[in-house]
Structure formats: C-alpha cells, structure tokens
Amino acid sequence: MTWLVAGLGNPGDRYANTRHNVGRMVVDELARAHGERFKKVRFLPVELAEVREGGHRVLLAASTRFMNESGPSYASLAHKQHVEPDRLIAVYDELDIPAGELRVKLGGGSSHNGVKSLQQALASRDFLHVRIGIGRPPGRQDPADFVLTPIGKKLEADVAIWADHAADAVCSLIAEGLTPTQDRFNRQTPQG
C-alpha cells in the first residue's frame, strides 16, 4: 500500500526556517531518518523522497509552488501514484493550536490556505491532517508576518522537537491507524 505525506510549506531559502514551513521540516526529518534525499519529479512541481515505513511504501512530498497554490502539486502526484485521499497525510502549521502541540484528524474544514488549496485540487476533504501548533502571534503582530518571520536561534531547538514529534505521528498513522494515533498524540505535548 502506498501513502503520500504532503509537507506543506513554501519553497526557497527565504522561507526554510519559518513557522509556516514546519510541515516541510517534518518530511525533511522523515527523509533524513531513512537516509533518503528529495529529487525533482518530472513534469510536476514537486520534490519527492520514497521510504518504507511499517511495510508500506511512503512518498514524502514537498511542492515547489507557494503554499497557497500547492494543492495541485500534491493532487497530481496522488493521482499519478494511485493514492486515494484516505492515504494522504497533510502536515502543516496551525495558529489556533498552542505552540508545540499536535492534533491529528481525518477530514473536515480548515482556515489554512494550503489545506484549502489541497482540498480544492483533490475535490475531497477526506484526507488525514497532522496539525502542528505554532500558537498565536504576540501582541498585535500580523499573523502573516508571524508565520513568515524566521524562527530565530532561541526557538530552533523547540521547533526541531516539534517536527520530530510530528514525524512520529505520521509514522504512527501509517503503522497503527487514526484512533491509536489520536489517543497517543492529541493528548501530549513534546518537551521543548
């Protein structure tokens, strides 16, 4: 069985170390843990690394388009690889969840523009979500500025822990399924 893990984020060095790229950090961590590297996919605006997890083929994907228009990249890859929506895991940042906490769910709506793009491109909401809490911006800071501002040295170690924790949740979804993963990850906060 093939799974597709979509690490939502923005391409390029300018955005690599921002809260909005934590989804991309998760697929990077999964590839690194399996000794794999991302390669460009011919005719699709996406980079891909293929790994094995719990006996399953897992495609780790990162769009080379900006987050708000990345949905077609992932949907085209899913179609080409015959991955149904219920075997697609979208990993992304979430302002409305406290920093460092995770929420795993199947389907439903979202105010996240990258998720909206994916839902529209798939013509489905029935995919899995690993939402990584980044918290709300301090004071009156604009949320767009908050998510696109580089993380900074003080928070880098914490964000690495968040990404590692979310990578564990992705592996749990593939190996154990939704309910055990929710029971394990929706109720705990990683250290950091």
Secondary structure, DSSP 8 states (H G I E B T S, - for coil): -EEEEEE----SHHHHTBGGGHHHHHHHHHHHHTT---EE-TTSSEEEEEEEETTEEEEEEEESS-GGG-HHHHHHHHHHTT--GGGEEEEEEETTS-TT-EEEEES---S-HHHHHHHHHHT---SEEEEEE----STT--HHHHHHSB--HHHHHHHHHHHHHHHHHHHHHHHH-HHHHHHHHTT-----
